[in-house]
Amino acid sequence: EAALRAAHGAIAKEQAEGVQAFHECRFREARAAFERMRDAARGAGLGRQEGQAYRLLANALDKLDAPEAEVEEAYKMALTMAHKQDDMELSFNTLTGMGSHAAKTGDLELAEHFYLQSLTLARRVLTEQEEAVAEGNLGMCLGQSESRRSECFEHFRKAISLQKSKGNKANQHTVSTLHANLASALSAHGKHQEAEGEYNNALAVARATGDRRVETNVLLNLANLYDSELSKPDKARTCRQALARLRGDAGGRPSAPDGISGGHADVIEEALCAVCLEPLEAPSAAGTAAAAKPRPVTVLPCQHAYHTACWEG
């Protein structure tokens, strides 16, 4: 019994260290911690914890762009352990990770398959929280396909409804992000008036909760929408003035959410699209008349932002 308690303590320690490293983008350190967590769980015969370690390890491997076979094997091991332990939450989280990985590699059909499995599982045996996550993931997945983008609207709206049904317990950051991503999808589909409404919904929630990062991204998108599609230069100017105030309120370098120093300042002052490495608010470098317009930005649930055309391409 003492040995088992010691094993649980060691596993919890490695998991905490790995999760912290992961959130701080120290993915190599996270990988090492999750490998130690896996080995400790295996040595103690703790299948559930071993499965959790494999899932976390797979997430870290995905971030490290490890070989495809290595990432897939870690996820498969996590899913196998989840089935053996009859752990529905671990199954859901693993399927979610597998879907995210498939989407990252460009296999949207496979990503949709995993997200649909996670949605079915959530509806049958889990809670509305997991159902909301799955609906939002399906919205993001389908929103990346021009031919199927119209299908994503229902999933985003369902996710928003499920989140809001929790009342005061709703995750307002998630709600504002869902509104913003729905708006980006609507705009990409040519529904610019509806997109304006959803961006303003996102802005209202972000401001009510002091979520400056989401507020910044939404203001960027709204300014671009007003300039390039709705021909409302006064409103675009108002958005950019609000962005300037956000910067000024924090002495020129607004602090990032979740205590990460400097991240928010980068979003406001020199936010770059990770695909094309051009500023998010800048027009395309291509020498066409259309390129003079600011390009729409897509904000993911994790708060990474990309030019919509880059993300969908």
C-alpha positions in Angstrom: 0.0 0.0 0.0 2.8 2.4 0.8 4.4 1.6 -2.6 1.1 2.3 -4.4 0.8 5.6 -2.6 4.4 6.5 -3.6 3.6 5.5 -7.2 0.5 7.7 -7.3 2.5 10.6 -5.9 5.3 10.2 -8.5 2.7 10.0 -11.3 0.9 13.1 -10.1 4.2 15.0 -9.9 5.3 14.1 -13.4 1.9 14.9 -14.8 1.8 18.3 -13.1 5.3 19.1 -14.4 4.5 17.9 -17.9 1.3 19.9 -18.1 3.0 23.1 -16.9 5.8 22.6 -19.4 3.2 22.0 -22.2 1.3 25.2 -21.4 4.5 27.1 -21.4 5.4 25.6 -24.8 8.3 23.7 -23.5 7.2 20.6 -25.4 10.5 18.6 -25.2 10.4 18.9 -21.4 6.7 18.0 -21.4 7.4 14.9 -23.5 10.1 13.7 -21.1 7.8 14.2 -18.1 4.9 12.3 -19.7 7.2 9.5 -20.6 8.3 9.2 -17.0 4.6 9.4 -15.9 3.8 6.5 -18.3 6.7 4.4 -17.1 5.8 5.0 -13.4 2.1 4.1 -14.1 3.1 1.0 -16.0 5.4 -0.1 -13.3 2.7 0.2 -10.7 0.1 -1.5 -12.9 -2.1 1.6 -13.0 -3.8 1.3 -16.4 -5.9 4.4 -16.2 -2.9 6.6 -15.4 -0.9 4.9 -18.1 -3.5 5.7 -20.6 -3.7 9.3 -19.5 0.1 9.5 -19.8 0.0 8.2 -23.4 -2.7 10.8 -24.3 -0.6 13.6 -22.9 2.5 12.2 -24.6 0.7 12.1 -27.9 -0.3 15.7 -27.6 3.4 16.7 -26.9 4.6 14.6 -29.8 2.1 16.3 -32.0 3.4 19.7 -31.0 7.0 18.6 -31.6 6.0 17.4 -35.1 7.3 13.9 -34.3 7.0 11.2 -37.0 3.4 10.4 -37.8 3.7 6.8 -36.8 5.0 7.8 -33.3 2.1 10.2 -32.7 -0.5 7.8 -33.9 0.9 4.9 -31.8 0.8 7.0 -28.6 -2.9 8.0 -29.3 -3.7 4.3 -30.1 -2.2 3.2 -26.9 -4.2 5.8 -25.0 -7.4 4.7 -26.6 -6.6 1.0 -26.0 -6.0 1.7 -22.3 -9.2 3.8 -22.1 -11.2 0.9 -23.5 -9.6 -1.6 -21.1 -10.3 0.7 -18.1 -13.8 1.6 -19.4 -12.7 5.2 -19.0 -15.1 7.3 -21.1 -13.6 10.6 -20.3 -10.1 9.4 -21.4 -11.7 8.0 -24.6 -13.3 11.4 -25.3 -10.1 13.3 -24.7 -8.1 10.9 -26.8 -10.5 11.1 -29.7 -10.4 14.8 -29.5 -6.6 14.8 -29.7 -6.7 12.4 -32.6 -9.1 14.8 -34.4 -6.9 17.8 -33.8 -3.9 15.9 -35.0 -5.7 14.8 -38.2 -6.9 18.4 -38.8 -3.3 19.6 -38.4 -2.0 17.2 -41.0 -4.8 18.3 -43.4 -6.9 15.2 -43.2 -10.2 16.9 -42.5 -12.3 13.8 -43.3 -10.4 11.8 -40.7 -10.6 14.7 -38.2 -14.4 14.9 -38.7 -14.6 11.1 -38.1 -12.9 11.4 -34.7 -14.9 14.5 -33.7 -18.1 12.7 -34.6 -17.1 9.8 -32.4 -16.3 12.1 -29.6 -19.7 13.8 -30.0 -21.5 10.5 -29.9 -19.7 9.5 -26.8 -20.4 12.8 -25.1 -24.1 12.6 -25.9 -24.4 9.0 -24.6 -22.4 9.0 -21.4 -20.7 12.3 -20.6 -21.9 15.8 -19.9 -23.0 18.8 -21.9 -19.5 20.3 -21.3 -17.9 17.5 -23.5 -20.8 17.8 -26.0 -20.1 21.5 -26.3 -16.4 20.9 -26.9 -17.2 18.3 -29.6 -19.7 20.6 -31.3 -17.1 23.4 -31.4 -14.4 21.1 -32.8 -16.8 20.0 -35.6 -17.5 23.6 -36.3 -13.8 24.4 -36.7 -13.2 21.3 -38.8 -16.1 21.9 -41.3 -15.3 25.6 -41.4 -12.0 24.8 -43.0 -13.7 23.2 -46.0 -15.1 25.6 -48.5 -17.6 23.0 -49.9 -18.9 22.2 -46.4 -18.5 25.4 -44.6 -22.3 26.0 -44.4 -22.5 22.9 -42.2 -20.3 24.4 -39.5 -22.7 27.1 -38.5 -25.1 24.7 -36.8 -22.3 23.1 -34.8 -20.9 26.5 -33.6 -24.4 27.6 -32.6 -25.1 24.4 -30.7 -21.8 24.7 -28.9 -22.6 28.3 -27.9 -26.1 27.2 -26.7 -24.7 24.4 -24.6 -22.1 26.7 -23.0 -24.6 29.3 -22.2 -27.1 26.8 -20.7 -24.7 26.5 -17.8 -25.5 30.1 -16.7 -22.9 31.5 -14.4 -20.8 28.4 -14.7 -20.3 28.9 -18.4 -16.8 29.4 -19.6 -17.1 32.9 -21.0 -13.7 32.8 -22.7 -14.9 29.8 -24.7 -18.3 31.5 -25.5 -16.5 34.6 -26.9 -14.1 32.5 -28.9 -17.0 30.4 -30.3 -18.8 33.6 -31.4 -15.7 34.9 -33.0 -15.0 31.7 -34.9 -18.6 31.5 -36.1 -18.3 35.1 -37.3 -15.1 34.2 -39.2 -16.8 31.3 -40.9 -19.9 33.4 -41.8 -17.6 36.1 -43.2 -15.7 33.5 -45.3 -19.0 32.3 -46.6 -20.1 35.8 -47.7 -22.6 36.3 -44.8 -21.0 39.6 -43.7 -24.0 41.1 -41.9 -24.4 38.0 -39.8 -20.7 37.9 -39.2 -20.8 41.5 -37.9 -23.4 40.5 -35.4 -21.4 37.5 -34.1 -18.2 39.5 -33.8 -20.1 42.0 -31.7 -21.5 39.2 -29.6 -17.9 38.0 -29.0 -16.8 41.5 -28.3 -19.5 42.1 -25.7 -18.6 38.8 -23.8 -14.9 39.5 -24.0 -15.3 43.0 -22.6 -17.6 41.9 -19.9 -15.1 39.4 -18.7 -11.9 41.4 -19.3 -10.6 39.0 -21.9 -8.3 41.4 -23.6 -6.8 38.9 -26.0 -10.1 37.9 -27.5 -11.2 41.5 -27.6 -8.0 42.4 -29.5 -8.6 39.6 -32.1 -12.2 40.5 -32.5 -11.5 44.2 -33.0 -8.9 43.3 -35.7 -11.4 41.1 -37.5 -14.2 43.7 -37.2 -12.0 46.5 -38.5 -11.0 44.4 -41.5 -14.7 43.4 -42.1 -15.8 47.0 -42.0 -13.1 48.1 -44.4 -13.1 45.3 -46.9 -16.7 44.1 -47.0 -19.2 46.4 -45.3 -17.8 49.7 -46.4 -18.1 51.3 -43.0 -14.9 53.2 -42.5 -16.2 55.1 -39.5 -16.8 51.8 -37.6 -13.4 50.4 -38.8 -11.8 53.6 -37.4 -13.7 53.1 -34.1 -12.3 49.5 -33.8 -8.8 50.7 -34.4 -9.1 53.4 -31.8 -10.3 50.8 -29.3 -7.2 48.8 -30.2 -5.0 51.8 -29.5 -6.8 52.3 -26.1 -6.1 48.7 -25.2 -2.4 49.3 -25.8 -2.4 52.6 -24.0 -4.3 51.2 -20.9 -1.4 48.8 -20.4 1.4 51.3 -20.9 2.0 50.3 -24.5 2.5 46.6 -23.8 -0.7 44.9 -22.7 -0.2 41.9 -20.6 -1.1 38.5 -21.9 -3.9 36.3 -20.4 -3.1 33.5 -18.0 0.0 35.2 -16.7 2.1 34.7 -19.9 4.3 37.8 -20.1 4.4 39.7 -23.3 2.0 37.5 -25.4 -0.8 40.1 -25.6 1.6 42.8 -26.7 2.7 40.7 -29.6 -0.9 40.2 -30.6 -1.6 43.9 -30.7 1.7 45.3 -31.9 3.1 42.7 -34.3 0.8 39.7 -34.5 2.0 37.4 -37.3 0.2 34.7 -39.1 2.1 31.5 -38.4 1.6 30.2 -41.9 2.7 33.2 -44.1 4.6 35.1 -41.4 2.9 38.4 -42.4 1.3 40.7 -39.9 -2.4 39.7 -39.2 -3.6 43.3 -39.9 -1.5 43.9 -43.0 -2.7 43.4 -46.6 -1.3 40.7 -48.8 2.1 41.2 -50.2 0.8 40.2 -53.7 0.6 43.1 -56.1 -3.1 43.1 -56.9 -5.8 45.6 -56.2 -7.6 43.1 -54.0 -4.5 42.6 -52.0 -4.7 46.2 -50.7 -7.6 45.1 -48.3 -6.8 43.8 -44.9 -7.3 40.0 -44.8 -9.9 38.2 -42.5 -8.4 36.4 -39.5 -9.5 33.1 -38.0 -9.1 32.6 -34.2 -8.8 29.0 -33.0 -10.2 27.9 -29.6 -6.6 27.8 -28.4 -6.4 31.5 -29.3 -3.8 31.1 -32.1 -4.8 33.4 -35.0 -4.2 33.0 -38.7 -5.2 34.7 -41.9 -8.4 32.8 -42.9 -7.1 32.1 -46.4 -3.8 30.7 -44.9 -5.6 28.5 -42.4 -8.0 27.1 -45.0 -5.3 26.6 -47.6 
